[in-house]
Amino acid sequence: MCQKSILKFLLVILGICFVFGQNLHAIEKVPREKTLVVTPWSDTTGPLKNSENWHIYQIGNKNQREIGHKTVYEALMYTNLNTGELVPWQATGFEYNENYTTVTVNLRPGVKWSDGVSFTCTDVKFTLEMLRDNSDLNYAYIYQEWLKDVVCVDDLTVQINLNKPGPRWFHMNLALGHENHQVILPSHIWGDKDPKTFTNYDLDKSWPIGTGAYTLVSSNAQQYIFDRRDDWWGTETGFMDNPAPERIILVSVGGDESMAQMIIADNVDSGHPLQPGSFKAATSRNENIRSWNRKGPVWGAADGCGYVLFMNLAKEPWNNRDVRLAINYAIDRKQLSTIGYENANYPVVLPYSSYMSGRWITPATQKIIDKYDRDKTDHQLVAKHMKAAGYEKNGKGLWSKNGKTLKVPLRTPQWLAPLAPPMSVQLKKAGFDASAVLEPEASSVWVDDLKVGNFETMFMVHCGSLGEPYQTLKDLHSKMSADNKCNSPIACSRYRNEEYDKIMDQLEKIPGSLDDEKYKSLVNQAVDIYLRDMPEIMLLEELHVVVYNEKYWTNWPGGDNPYAAPYPCWEAWNLIVHNIQPR
């Protein structure tokens, strides 16, 4: 272990010991066996960000993907993405009108905010219309495009009126339980605040106020502490027993090595994923450690994403399809998995995951995949497409045009680092002047560069492959990157195709169903265009080795018990908190 990682690990351990060893701001001690200790998710390492800003919708607020908003807040409904089952929570159900322009939501009686105020339609109306009316908030673009208004039929009946048919709108935004799920805020707290500047943080006032079974009692750069409420509405109404952990602590983590050491020492129960090698080493030292799958090499769980190579299609030569195809045929996806991830990920050419979208690879879809045969390494095809694009090899064996060598800088965020070395070697063998450009640790410059188009190529993830194809194909619509902005990371390749746009416009209005021949036909037309044009290069399905320590807590979700996705950064983590049991 490097010196830097050791230092980070020691600082975290000291923080944990501090919590258990003494009172912090008069916080009562809770025994370790009654405390759930978790670390942040994969791209969050080092000190916790914005510990005094709990504005869940403020752009750039890293708390957006931390466990706090999955314990303090709750969802109208959750979805078990492994099965597609809806899990009603703050709401008991919803129903669309005939043309999918209105969705009526029935709220659960007896739900209360942590300050005792009733949860009503007024809160839903306030939250959704606030997002619609404030362009500089997360998800504002969704509500500006879709939301006409919200009408309160009564305290427990919400009528959401859309600007156009949206047969999956409620599910995608308010019932999914994914990391981009929008939760409802208390209007009696937020109603007179400026949503641009309000921090939603004042522990003396018990802010943030949520309906969840936990309240925030301490927040700093090393740890967040949440204590269980004895007056949670769920127990008072008979909806559900209180969760077993009396306290939840989110502690900072230094990365793969420090996480491994923390979980080996039983100081952490779950959180930051491990690389397969680190996971196997950890299990050899602690029999209580497990992951989604108990047997490997594919230990990990799907998250609806895939590793992808973005090319900036607004720039030459990446706007040339032949260049993109040449790059594709230089890649050996199986080797990327073997070298980068110890065979723990699956090679893919479509942005479909092992979640329910995998059902959509029908025989007709497979014929299209077979027709293009993109999943192969073929240097003859590399040469064919590069020559079609006007390139020839120079004296150094590198592809050049008009005396200028084509450079392929593979910009790589830290969390995708395993992809870069083998990919650069593969491209060099095919005649590309490729180089791995690893982004500095904790740097966010690449995020801004991706948004404004200041890049050539970049490793990223294509997410959204959860229930149906439209969910993952829609963000390649040109409207998502209009005016050189990208409202979704997927859109940052800046793809433009009118034919594709028209198909997405049609799919938008149709519920996804394997029994709907029109829907399936449109999807396959989109797949055909996608594989023909290669607006991006899908590489591997993203699987995460999410670690669980069963020293203190059992009944974690897994392949043998898939009641929820295992990710602390998703809203549905709340289901896990309510299901785990003391050992």
C-alpha positions as CSV (number, residue, x, y, z in Angstrom):
1,M,0.0,0.0,0.0
2,C,1.4,3.4,-0.9
3,Q,2.2,6.0,1.7
4,K,-0.6,8.3,0.6
5,S,-3.2,5.6,0.9
6,I,-2.0,4.6,4.3
7,L,-2.3,8.1,5.5
8,K,-5.8,8.4,4.3
9,F,-6.7,5.1,5.8
10,L,-5.3,6.1,9.2
11,L,-7.2,9.4,9.2
12,V,-10.4,7.6,8.5
13,I,-9.8,5.1,11.2
14,L,-9.0,7.9,13.7
15,G,-12.3,9.5,12.7
16,I,-14.3,6.3,13.3
17,C,-12.5,5.8,16.7
18,F,-13.4,9.4,17.6
19,V,-17.1,8.7,17.0
20,F,-17.2,5.6,19.0
21,G,-14.7,6.7,21.7
22,Q,-16.2,10.1,22.8
23,N,-19.1,12.4,22.5
24,L,-19.2,14.7,19.5
25,H,-21.2,17.8,20.1
26,A,-23.1,16.0,22.8
27,I,-23.9,13.1,20.6
28,E,-24.7,10.0,22.5
29,K,-22.5,6.9,22.0
30,V,-24.0,4.0,20.1
31,P,-22.4,0.6,20.2
32,R,-20.7,-0.6,17.0
33,E,-23.0,-3.5,16.7
34,K,-26.0,-1.1,16.4
35,T,-24.2,1.2,14.0
36,L,-24.1,0.9,10.2
37,V,-20.8,2.4,8.8
38,V,-20.7,3.1,5.1
39,T,-18.3,4.9,2.8
40,P,-19.3,7.0,-0.3
41,W,-19.5,5.6,-3.7
42,S,-16.9,5.1,-6.4
43,D,-16.0,8.5,-7.7
44,T,-16.1,10.1,-4.2
45,T,-12.8,9.7,-2.3
46,G,-11.0,11.9,0.2
47,P,-12.8,14.4,2.4
48,L,-16.5,14.7,2.1
49,K,-17.6,17.7,0.1
50,N,-20.0,20.4,1.0
51,S,-20.7,19.1,4.5
52,E,-22.6,22.3,5.4
53,N,-24.7,22.4,2.2
54,W,-27.5,19.9,2.0
55,H,-29.3,21.4,-1.0
56,I,-30.1,18.2,-2.9
57,Y,-30.7,20.0,-6.2
58,Q,-27.8,22.4,-6.3
59,I,-25.6,21.7,-9.2
60,G,-22.2,20.5,-8.2
61,N,-23.2,19.5,-4.6
62,K,-21.5,16.2,-4.0
63,N,-23.9,15.3,-1.3
64,Q,-26.3,14.6,-4.2
65,R,-24.7,11.1,-4.4
66,E,-24.0,10.4,-0.8
67,I,-26.0,8.2,1.5
68,G,-27.5,11.1,3.5
69,H,-30.1,11.9,0.9
70,K,-31.2,8.3,0.9
71,T,-31.8,8.2,4.7
72,V,-33.1,11.6,5.5
73,Y,-35.3,11.7,2.4
74,E,-37.6,9.0,0.9
75,A,-39.2,8.4,-2.4
76,L,-42.8,8.3,-3.6
77,M,-42.0,4.9,-5.0
78,Y,-39.0,2.7,-5.6
79,T,-38.4,0.1,-8.3
80,N,-36.6,-3.2,-7.8
81,L,-34.5,-3.0,-11.0
82,N,-33.7,-6.7,-10.8
83,T,-37.3,-7.7,-11.2
84,G,-39.2,-4.5,-12.3
85,E,-41.4,-4.7,-9.2
86,L,-42.6,-1.3,-8.0
87,V,-42.3,-0.7,-4.2
88,P,-44.8,2.0,-3.0
89,W,-43.6,4.2,-0.3
90,Q,-44.7,7.8,0.2
91,A,-47.3,7.1,-2.5
92,T,-49.6,4.1,-2.8
93,G,-50.0,4.2,-6.6
94,F,-50.3,6.2,-9.8
95,E,-52.4,6.2,-12.9
96,Y,-52.1,7.8,-16.4
97,N,-55.0,9.2,-18.4
98,E,-55.6,7.8,-21.9
99,N,-53.1,9.9,-23.8
100,Y,-50.4,9.9,-21.1
101,T,-50.6,13.7,-20.5
102,T,-51.8,13.5,-16.9
103,V,-50.6,11.2,-14.1
104,T,-52.6,11.0,-10.9
105,V,-50.6,10.0,-7.8
106,N,-52.2,8.8,-4.6
107,L,-50.2,9.7,-1.5
108,R,-50.0,7.5,1.5
109,P,-52.0,8.7,4.5
110,G,-50.1,9.5,7.7
111,V,-46.7,10.3,6.2
112,K,-45.0,13.1,8.1
113,W,-41.9,15.2,7.9
114,S,-39.4,14.8,10.8
115,D,-40.7,18.0,12.4
116,G,-44.2,16.5,12.6
117,V,-45.8,18.4,9.7
118,S,-47.9,16.2,7.4
119,F,-46.6,15.3,3.9
120,T,-49.1,16.4,1.4
121,C,-49.8,17.3,-2.2
122,T,-48.6,20.8,-1.5
123,D,-45.0,19.4,-1.0
124,V,-45.1,17.6,-4.4
125,K,-46.5,20.6,-6.2
126,F,-43.9,22.9,-4.7
127,T,-40.9,20.7,-5.5
128,L,-41.8,19.9,-9.1
129,E,-42.7,23.4,-10.0
130,M,-39.6,24.7,-8.2
131,L,-37.5,22.5,-10.5
132,R,-39.5,23.7,-13.5
133,D,-39.0,27.4,-12.7
134,N,-35.3,27.5,-11.8
135,S,-33.0,26.7,-14.7
136,D,-29.8,26.5,-12.6
137,L,-31.0,23.5,-10.5
138,N,-30.3,19.8,-11.2
139,Y,-33.0,18.3,-13.4
140,A,-34.5,21.6,-14.3
141,Y,-34.3,20.8,-18.0
142,I,-36.5,17.8,-17.5
143,Y,-39.3,19.8,-15.8
144,Q,-39.0,22.7,-18.2
145,E,-39.6,20.3,-21.1
146,W,-42.2,18.2,-19.6
147,L,-44.1,19.8,-16.7
148,K,-47.1,22.0,-17.4
149,D,-48.3,22.2,-13.8
150,V,-49.3,20.3,-10.7
151,V,-52.9,20.4,-9.3
152,C,-53.8,19.3,-5.8
153,V,-57.1,17.6,-6.0
154,D,-56.9,17.2,-2.2
155,D,-54.1,16.7,0.3
156,L,-53.4,13.1,-0.8
157,T,-54.2,13.3,-4.5
158,V,-51.7,14.8,-6.9
159,Q,-52.5,15.5,-10.6
160,I,-49.3,16.1,-12.6
161,N,-50.1,17.6,-16.0
162,L,-47.5,17.2,-18.7
163,N,-46.8,19.3,-21.8
164,K,-46.8,16.2,-24.0
165,P,-47.5,12.4,-23.7
166,G,-45.1,10.8,-21.3
167,P,-46.0,7.2,-20.7
168,R,-42.8,6.5,-18.6
169,W,-42.3,10.0,-17.2
170,F,-43.5,9.3,-13.6
171,H,-41.6,6.1,-13.4
172,M,-38.3,7.5,-14.7
173,N,-38.3,10.5,-12.5
174,L,-40.3,9.8,-9.4
175,A,-40.5,6.0,-8.9
176,L,-37.1,4.6,-10.1
177,G,-34.9,4.7,-7.1
178,H,-31.8,5.4,-9.2
179,E,-29.2,8.1,-8.4
180,N,-31.0,10.6,-10.7
181,H,-34.3,10.1,-8.9
182,Q,-36.0,13.3,-7.7
183,V,-37.2,13.4,-4.1
184,I,-39.8,15.7,-2.6
185,L,-38.9,18.6,-0.4
186,P,-40.9,20.1,2.5
187,S,-42.7,23.2,1.2
188,H,-43.1,24.6,4.7
189,I,-39.3,24.8,5.0
190,W,-38.3,25.7,1.4
191,G,-41.3,27.8,0.4
192,D,-39.9,31.2,1.5
193,K,-36.2,30.4,0.6
194,D,-34.2,31.3,-2.5
195,P,-33.6,28.0,-4.2
196,K,-30.3,29.3,-5.7
197,T,-28.7,30.1,-2.3
198,F,-30.5,28.1,0.4
199,T,-28.1,25.5,1.9
200,N,-30.8,23.5,3.8
201,Y,-28.4,23.1,6.7
202,D,-29.0,24.1,10.3
203,L,-28.5,21.3,12.9
204,D,-30.1,23.5,15.6
205,K,-33.3,23.5,13.5
206,S,-32.8,19.8,12.6
207,W,-32.3,20.7,9.0
208,P,-32.4,19.0,6.6
209,I,-36.0,18.0,7.3
210,G,-37.1,14.8,5.6
211,T,-39.6,12.0,6.0
212,G,-37.0,9.3,6.4
213,A,-36.3,7.2,9.5
214,Y,-33.1,9.1,10.2
215,T,-32.0,12.7,10.9
216,L,-28.6,14.3,10.4
217,V,-26.9,15.0,13.7
218,S,-23.4,15.8,12.6
219,S,-21.7,16.8,9.4
220,N,-18.1,17.5,8.6
221,A,-15.4,16.6,6.0
222,Q,-14.6,13.3,7.7
223,Q,-18.0,11.9,8.5
224,Y,-21.8,12.4,8.5
225,I,-23.8,10.9,11.4
226,F,-27.5,10.0,11.1
227,D,-29.5,8.8,14.1
228,R,-32.7,6.8,13.9
229,R,-36.0,8.6,14.7
230,D,-38.3,7.0,17.3
231,D,-41.2,8.9,15.8
232,W,-40.8,7.8,12.2
233,W,-44.2,7.9,10.5
234,G,-43.8,4.3,9.2
235,T,-44.0,2.7,12.6
236,E,-46.7,5.1,13.8
237,T,-48.9,4.1,10.8
238,G,-48.1,0.4,10.8
239,F,-46.5,0.7,7.4
240,M,-43.2,-0.9,8.5
241,D,-41.0,-1.4,11.5
242,N,-38.2,0.9,12.2
243,P,-34.9,-0.1,10.5
244,A,-32.5,-2.1,12.7
245,P,-29.4,0.3,12.7
246,E,-29.7,2.9,15.4
247,R,-27.0,5.0,13.8
248,I,-25.6,5.4,10.3
249,I,-22.2,6.9,9.8
250,L,-20.8,7.9,6.4
251,V,-17.0,8.1,6.6
252,S,-14.6,9.3,3.9
253,V,-12.4,6.8,2.1
254,G,-9.1,7.1,0.2
255,G,-9.9,4.7,-2.6
256,D,-9.5,1.0,-3.4
257,E,-6.6,0.2,-1.0
258,S,-7.9,2.1,2.0
259,M,-11.4,0.6,1.5
260,A,-10.0,-2.9,1.5
261,Q,-8.1,-2.3,4.7
262,M,-11.1,-0.7,6.4
263,I,-13.5,-3.6,5.6
264,I,-10.9,-6.2,6.5
265,A,-10.6,-4.6,9.9
266,D,-14.4,-4.6,10.3
267,N,-14.5,-0.8,10.5
268,V,-16.8,-0.4,7.5
269,D,-19.9,-2.4,6.6
270,S,-20.3,-1.4,2.9
271,G,-19.8,1.4,0.4
272,H,-16.9,2.0,-2.0
273,P,-16.5,-0.9,-4.5
274,L,-13.3,-2.8,-4.8
275,Q,-11.4,-4.0,-7.8
276,P,-11.7,-7.8,-8.2
277,G,-8.2,-8.4,-7.1
278,S,-8.5,-6.3,-4.0
279,F,-11.8,-8.0,-3.2
280,K,-10.4,-11.5,-3.5
281,A,-7.4,-10.5,-1.3
282,A,-9.8,-9.1,1.3
283,T,-12.0,-12.2,1.4
284,S,-8.9,-14.3,2.1
285,R,-8.2,-12.2,5.2
286,N,-11.8,-11.8,6.5
287,E,-14.4,-14.5,6.1
288,N,-17.2,-12.0,6.8
289,I,-16.7,-10.2,3.5
290,R,-18.9,-10.9,0.5
291,S,-20.3,-9.2,-2.6
292,W,-23.3,-9.4,-4.9
293,N,-22.2,-12.8,-6.2
294,R,-20.6,-15.2,-3.8
295,K,-18.6,-16.8,-6.6
296,G,-16.4,-15.2,-9.2
297,P,-14.8,-14.0,-11.4
298,V,-18.0,-12.0,-12.0
299,W,-18.5,-11.0,-8.4
300,G,-20.1,-7.7,-9.3
301,A,-23.5,-6.3,-9.8
302,A,-24.8,-4.4,-12.8
303,D,-25.8,-0.8,-12.5
304,G,-27.4,0.0,-15.8
305,C,-24.2,1.5,-17.3
306,G,-21.5,0.5,-19.7
307,Y,-17.9,1.7,-20.2
308,V,-17.7,3.7,-23.4
309,L,-15.2,5.6,-25.5
310,F,-16.6,9.0,-26.3
311,M,-15.4,10.9,-29.4
312,N,-16.2,14.5,-29.8
313,L,-18.3,14.4,-33.0
314,A,-18.3,18.2,-33.2
315,K,-14.6,18.0,-34.2
316,E,-12.6,16.5,-37.0
317,P,-11.7,13.7,-37.5
318,W,-14.2,12.2,-35.0
319,N,-17.1,13.5,-37.1
320,N,-16.0,11.0,-39.8
321,R,-17.7,7.7,-39.4
322,D,-14.9,5.8,-41.0
323,V,-12.4,7.0,-38.4
324,R,-14.8,5.9,-35.6
325,L,-15.2,2.5,-37.2
326,A,-11.5,2.1,-37.6
327,I,-11.0,2.8,-33.9
328,N,-13.7,0.3,-33.1
329,Y,-12.0,-2.5,-35.1
330,A,-8.7,-1.8,-33.4
331,I,-10.2,-2.7,-30.0
332,D,-10.1,-6.1,-28.3
333,R,-12.9,-5.9,-25.7
334,K,-12.2,-9.3,-24.2
335,Q,-8.6,-8.2,-23.6
336,L,-9.8,-5.0,-22.0
337,S,-11.9,-7.1,-19.6
338,T,-9.0,-9.5,-18.9
339,I,-6.3,-7.0,-18.4
340,G,-8.3,-4.1,-16.9
341,Y,-10.8,-6.0,-14.8
342,E,-9.6,-9.6,-14.4
343,N,-12.5,-10.9,-16.6
344,A,-15.0,-9.4,-14.3
345,N,-16.9,-7.4,-16.9
346,Y,-18.8,-8.4,-20.1
347,P,-17.9,-7.1,-23.6
348,V,-20.8,-5.3,-25.2
349,V,-21.6,-3.3,-28.4
350,L,-25.0,-2.0,-27.3
351,P,-25.8,0.2,-24.2
352,Y,-28.0,-2.5,-22.7
353,S,-27.3,-3.9,-19.3
354,S,-28.1,-7.1,-17.4
355,Y,-31.1,-5.3,-15.9
356,M,-34.4,-5.7,-17.5
357,S,-33.3,-3.9,-20.7
358,G,-31.4,-7.1,-21.5
359,R,-34.8,-8.7,-22.4
360,W,-34.9,-6.5,-25.4
361,I,-32.2,-8.2,-27.3
362,T,-34.8,-10.1,-29.3
363,P,-33.9,-12.4,-32.3
364,A,-34.6,-9.4,-34.6
365,T,-32.1,-7.3,-32.6
366,Q,-29.5,-10.0,-32.6
367,K,-29.7,-10.1,-36.4
368,I,-28.8,-6.4,-36.5
369,I,-25.9,-7.0,-34.1
370,D,-24.7,-9.9,-36.3
371,K,-25.0,-7.9,-39.5
372,Y,-22.6,-5.2,-38.3
373,D,-20.3,-7.5,-36.3
374,R,-18.7,-4.7,-34.4
375,D,-17.4,-6.9,-31.6
376,K,-14.2,-8.0,-33.3
377,T,-10.7,-6.9,-33.7
378,D,-9.7,-6.7,-37.4
379,H,-6.7,-4.6,-38.5
380,Q,-7.6,-5.1,-42.2
381,L,-10.9,-3.3,-41.5
382,V,-9.0,-0.6,-39.6
383,A,-6.9,0.0,-42.7
384,K,-10.0,-0.1,-45.0
385,H,-11.8,2.6,-43.0
386,M,-8.7,4.8,-42.4
387,K,-7.9,4.9,-46.1
388,A,-11.6,5.7,-46.8
389,A,-11.1,8.7,-44.5
390,G,-8.1,9.8,-46.4
391,Y,-5.4,8.5,-44.1
392,E,-2.1,6.6,-44.9
393,K,0.6,5.2,-42.7
394,N,3.7,7.4,-42.4
395,G,7.3,6.2,-42.0
396,K,6.7,5.4,-38.4
397,G,3.7,3.2,-39.2
398,L,1.2,5.8,-37.8
399,W,-2.0,7.0,-39.5
400,S,-1.4,10.4,-41.0
401,K,-3.2,12.8,-43.3
402,N,-1.7,15.8,-45.2
403,G,1.5,15.2,-43.3
404,K,-0.2,15.4,-39.8
405,T,-0.3,12.3,-37.6
406,L,-3.7,11.5,-36.0
407,K,-3.3,11.7,-32.2
408,V,-5.7,9.8,-30.0
409,P,-5.4,11.2,-26.4
410,L,-7.5,8.9,-24.2
411,R,-8.6,11.1,-21.4
412,T,-9.4,9.0,-18.5
413,P,-11.1,9.9,-15.2
414,Q,-9.4,8.1,-12.2
415,W,-12.3,5.7,-11.7
416,L,-11.9,4.4,-15.3
417,A,-8.1,4.0,-15.1
418,P,-8.0,0.3,-15.8
419,L,-9.3,0.9,-19.3
420,A,-6.5,3.3,-20.5
421,P,-3.3,1.2,-20.6
422,P,-4.6,-1.8,-22.5
423,M,-6.6,0.4,-24.9
424,S,-3.6,2.6,-25.8
425,V,-1.5,-0.5,-26.5
426,Q,-4.3,-1.9,-28.8
427,L,-4.6,1.3,-30.7
428,K,-0.8,1.7,-31.1
429,K,-0.7,-1.8,-32.6
430,A,-3.3,-0.7,-35.2
431,G,-1.2,2.4,-36.2
432,F,-2.8,5.1,-34.0
433,D,-0.7,7.5,-32.1
434,A,-2.6,6.8,-28.9
435,S,-1.7,7.9,-25.3
436,A,-3.4,7.4,-22.0
437,V,-4.1,10.7,-20.3
438,L,-5.1,10.0,-16.7
439,E,-6.9,12.9,-15.0
440,P,-5.5,14.0,-11.6
441,E,-7.0,12.5,-8.5
442,A,-10.0,14.5,-7.2
443,S,-9.9,16.7,-10.4
444,S,-13.2,17.7,-11.9
445,V,-11.8,19.6,-14.9
446,W,-12.7,16.7,-17.2
447,V,-16.4,17.1,-16.2
448,D,-16.4,20.7,-17.3
449,D,-14.5,19.9,-20.5
450,L,-16.9,17.1,-21.3
451,K,-19.8,19.5,-21.0
452,V,-18.4,22.3,-23.2
453,G,-16.8,20.0,-25.7
454,N,-13.2,20.6,-24.8
455,F,-11.9,17.1,-25.5
456,E,-11.0,14.8,-28.3
457,T,-11.7,11.3,-26.9
458,M,-12.6,10.4,-23.3
459,F,-13.6,7.3,-21.4
460,M,-17.0,7.6,-19.8
461,V,-20.1,5.6,-18.9
462,H,-23.3,5.3,-20.9
463,C,-26.0,4.9,-18.3
464,G,-29.8,4.5,-18.3
465,S,-30.2,0.9,-19.5
466,L,-32.6,-0.1,-16.7
467,G,-36.0,-1.2,-18.0
468,E,-36.4,-0.6,-21.7
469,P,-34.3,0.5,-24.7
470,Y,-35.7,4.0,-24.9
471,Q,-34.3,4.8,-21.5
472,T,-30.8,4.4,-22.7
473,L,-31.1,5.5,-26.3
474,K,-33.0,8.7,-25.8
475,D,-30.0,10.8,-24.7
476,L,-28.4,10.5,-28.1
477,H,-31.2,12.7,-29.5
478,S,-29.7,15.9,-30.8
479,K,-31.9,18.1,-28.5
480,M,-29.8,16.8,-25.6
481,S,-26.7,18.5,-26.9
482,A,-28.3,21.6,-28.5
483,D,-26.2,24.8,-28.6
484,N,-23.1,22.7,-27.7
485,K,-24.5,21.9,-24.3
486,C,-25.1,18.4,-23.0
487,N,-28.0,17.9,-20.6
488,S,-26.8,14.3,-20.1
489,P,-23.2,12.9,-20.1
490,I,-24.4,10.5,-22.9
491,A,-25.2,13.5,-25.0
492,C,-21.7,14.9,-24.8
493,S,-20.5,13.0,-27.9
494,R,-22.7,15.6,-29.7
495,Y,-24.3,13.2,-32.1
496,R,-26.6,14.6,-34.8
497,N,-28.9,12.4,-36.9
498,E,-32.4,13.6,-38.0
499,E,-33.5,10.1,-38.8
500,Y,-32.5,8.9,-35.3
501,D,-34.2,11.9,-33.7
502,K,-37.5,11.1,-35.4
503,I,-37.4,7.6,-34.1
504,M,-36.8,8.8,-30.5
505,D,-39.7,11.3,-30.9
506,Q,-42.0,8.4,-31.8
507,L,-40.7,6.1,-29.0
508,E,-41.1,8.9,-26.4
509,K,-44.9,8.6,-26.8
510,I,-45.2,4.8,-26.6
511,P,-45.0,2.7,-23.4
512,G,-42.2,0.2,-23.7
513,S,-43.7,-3.3,-24.1
514,L,-42.3,-6.5,-25.6
515,D,-45.9,-7.1,-26.8
516,D,-45.9,-3.9,-28.9
517,E,-44.6,-4.7,-32.4
518,K,-44.5,-1.0,-33.3
519,Y,-42.3,-0.2,-30.3
520,K,-40.0,-3.1,-31.0
521,S,-39.7,-2.2,-34.7
522,L,-38.7,1.4,-33.8
523,V,-36.2,0.3,-31.3
524,N,-34.5,-2.0,-33.8
525,Q,-34.4,0.8,-36.4
526,A,-32.6,2.9,-33.8
527,V,-30.2,0.1,-33.0
528,D,-29.5,-0.3,-36.7
529,I,-28.6,3.4,-36.9
530,Y,-26.6,3.3,-33.7
531,L,-24.4,0.4,-34.9
532,R,-24.1,1.8,-38.4
533,D,-22.9,5.3,-37.2
534,M,-21.1,4.3,-34.0
535,P,-21.7,7.7,-32.3
536,E,-19.8,6.2,-29.4
537,I,-17.9,2.9,-28.8
538,M,-19.4,0.7,-26.2
539,L,-16.8,-1.5,-24.5
540,L,-17.8,-3.4,-21.4
541,E,-20.9,-3.7,-19.2
542,E,-20.1,-1.9,-15.9
543,L,-20.2,-4.3,-13.0
544,H,-19.3,-3.2,-9.5
545,V,-17.8,-5.4,-6.8
546,V,-19.9,-3.8,-4.0
547,V,-18.5,-5.2,-0.7
548,Y,-20.6,-6.2,2.3
549,N,-19.2,-7.1,5.7
550,E,-21.4,-9.5,7.6
551,K,-19.6,-9.1,10.9
552,Y,-22.4,-6.9,12.3
553,W,-25.2,-6.9,9.7
554,T,-26.7,-9.6,7.5
555,N,-29.5,-9.9,4.8
556,W,-27.6,-7.8,2.3
557,P,-29.0,-7.9,-1.2
558,G,-27.3,-10.2,-3.7
559,G,-27.7,-12.5,-6.6
560,D,-29.3,-15.0,-4.3
561,N,-31.6,-12.3,-2.7
562,P,-32.0,-9.5,-5.2
563,Y,-34.5,-7.3,-3.4
564,A,-32.7,-4.1,-4.3
565,A,-29.7,-2.7,-6.2
566,P,-26.7,-2.5,-3.9
567,Y,-25.6,1.1,-4.4
568,P,-25.3,3.6,-1.6
569,C,-25.6,6.5,-4.1
570,W,-29.0,5.4,-5.2
571,E,-32.3,6.3,-3.6
572,A,-33.2,2.7,-3.3
573,W,-30.4,2.2,-0.7
574,N,-33.2,3.1,1.7
575,L,-34.7,-0.4,1.0
576,I,-31.4,-2.0,2.1
577,V,-31.3,0.1,5.3
578,H,-34.8,-1.2,6.1
579,N,-33.9,-4.8,5.3
580,I,-30.5,-5.5,6.9
581,Q,-30.6,-7.3,10.3
582,P,-28.1,-7.6,13.2
583,R,-26.0,-10.7,13.1
